[in-house]
């Protein structure tokens, strides 16, 4: 789960991400590198989204 906001930061439209969480049941048997890969992939997705909408 994550919240994504579009806001004005220093006079520029910006995408603000808040509270990135993975469900404990989903990640229970994952190794740390898998969690990092999910996080990094999500950040890349949000960067691409921001380029398209801002």
N, C-alpha and C positions, 0 to 999 in steps of 0.2 A: 504494500500500500504506500502511496505517496500522494502528497498534495502538490499541485503545480499551480502557481499564480502568475499572472502577467501584471507587472507593476512598472511604475516609473522610478527608475533608479538613476540618480544624477542627471536627470533630464532626458534619459533614454529609456525606451521600452525594454523591459527585461523579463526573462523567465526566471521565476524564483521556485526552487524545489524545497519542500519541507517534509521532514519526517518519512524518510524511506525505510520501509520495514518489510521483512519477509515472514510469512506465516511459519510459526515454530514447527508445526506438523510437517510442512513442506520441506524444511531444511534439516530436520532431525538427523538424517543419516548422511548428510553432505559433508564433504571434506572442506576445509577452509578455502582452498583455491576455487572450488565451485561457487561458493558464496561471493568471492571477489569477482569472478567472471560475470556473475549475474549483475552485481552492482555496476561494474564497468560498462557492461552492455546497456544497462538502463541509462547511465549517464550519456553514453553516445547517442542513444535514441532521443533523449531530451535535447541534446545539442542540435540534432537534425531537425527536430520539431521546432525549436526556437528559430532556426534559420528560415524555415518555411512560413512561420506565422508572424515574425517580427520584421 
